[in-house]
Amino acid sequence: MANVVSFNEPGAGYVSLPGVNIENFAQVSLKFKTKQDNGLIFYMANEDQSNRFSLAMLDGSLVLRSS
């Protein structure tokens, strides 16, 4: 699956994909370019939000969080 998304104006924007069952393995490839210092790049979670994975820009640095 390949998706291309562009946001030209500053502000909120997002893409939501239908839920999929990934069992215990997922592979995600991202390619992005931004001038923003802060923002959410990628977020994935199970239905009850007990398992989460996110990639964000925080003060110009990439921050990866997983629980």
ZAMARGU-4260 file (C-alpha; in steps of 0.2 Angstrom, whole numbers, plus 5000, padded with zeros to 4 digits):
<rodrens>
0) 5000/5000/5000 | 5007/5017/4996 | 4999/5034/5000 | 5005/5051/4997 | 4998/5066/5007
5) 5003/5084/5007 | 4997/5098/5018 | 5002/5115/5011 | 4994/5127/5024 | 5000/5127/5042
10) 4988/5120/5054 | 4980/5104/5058 | 4978/5090/5046 | 4978/5071/5047 | 4974/5055/5037
15) 4965/5041/5045 | 4966/5023/5038 | 4954/5009/5042 | 4959/4997/5057 | 4970/4982/5052
20) 4975/4967/5063 | 4994/4967/5064 | 4996/4953/5077 | 5013/4955/5084 | 5022/4963/5069
25) 5020/4979/5059 | 5031/4987/5046 | 5029/5005/5042 | 5040/5016/5030 | 5038/5035/5031
30) 5046/5048/5021 | 5042/5066/5026 | 5049/5084/5025 | 5043/5098/5036 | 5048/5115/5042
35) 5038/5113/5058 | 5047/5111/5075 | 5033/5102/5083 | 5019/5090/5077 | 5013/5072/5077
40) 5020/5062/5062 | 5013/5045/5065 | 5002/5037/5078 | 4995/5019/5079 | 4986/5011/5094
45) 4975/4996/5097 | 4956/4998/5101 | 4958/5002/5120 | 4973/5012/5118 | 4983/5001/5129
50) 4997/4998/5116 | 5002/5014/5107 | 5016/5019/5095 | 5020/5037/5090 | 5033/5047/5080
55) 5033/5066/5083 | 5043/5081/5081 | 5047/5090/5097 | 5057/5106/5097 | 5065/5100/5080
60) 5070/5083/5086 | 5061/5066/5081 | 5054/5058/5097 | 5048/5039/5096 | 5037/5033/5110
65) 5030/5015/5112 | 5020/5007/5126
</rodrens>
